[in-house]
Amino acid sequence: MLDVYSTTKGVLVPRLTTAEMNAITAPAAGLMIFNIDAGNFYFFSGSTWLPVSGVELFQTNGDTLFVTGNGMRM
């Protein structure tokens, strides 16, 4: 389990162009990147890249963030 806590810092995920994102060979299901061309987070569902769409993908419970989209929960 990973528990990251800070009130003064954040997490920076890899920032890629659309071409770089699509050039990843055999991405793992659940891989997340920030697409700088689209200005949005994307995750790999196991078969395609999908944009992160806020409420549909993330839920919180207190201080815990859950990834819930596409049947995934982390």
N, C-alpha and C positions, 0 to 999 in steps of 0.2 A: 504494500500500500504506500502511496505517496501522499504526504501531507505537507503542503506548502503554505506558509502563513507569513504575511508581512503587512504592515500598515503603511509602508513607505516605498515598496517596490512591487514589480509585477513579473509576469512570465512573458517572454518574447518567443513566439513560435517562428519557424523559418518563413521568410518572405520571398516569394517567387513570382515571376511573371507567368502568364498563362502557358506560354511555350515551355518554360522550365517545369511547370507543374505537370503538363502532359508528357514531358520527356522522362519522367520517373519510371523506370522499368520495374514492373511487379511491385507496386506500392502495397504496403500492408493494409488490411482492412482497419479502419479507425485512424489512419494517418491524417493529421491536420496540418494545414499550412495557411498562410495569409497570402492571398492572390493580390499583388500590388496593381495589376491591370484592372481588376474588378473592384478593388477596394473592399474585399470581403473575405471572411474565413471560408475555407472549403475542407471537407473531409472525404476520404475515400471509403465508399460503402462496401467495398469488396469486388465491385464490378464497375463503378463509375464515380467520378468526382461530383459531389453535391455541395451546393452552397449552404453554409450554416445560416439558419433563419430563426435566430433568437428563441422565442418561446417554444417552437416545435422541437428544438434540439436540446436545450438546456433546461434543467429544473434545479431549484435550490431547496435545501432543507437545513435551516439554520446556517451554519458556516460551511456546509458541504454542497458542492456543485456536482450534479449528475449529468452525464451525457446520455440522453434518452432517445434520440432520433434513430430511426431504422432499427429498432429493437436493441440498440446498444445501451449498456449502462456501465459506467466506469466509476 
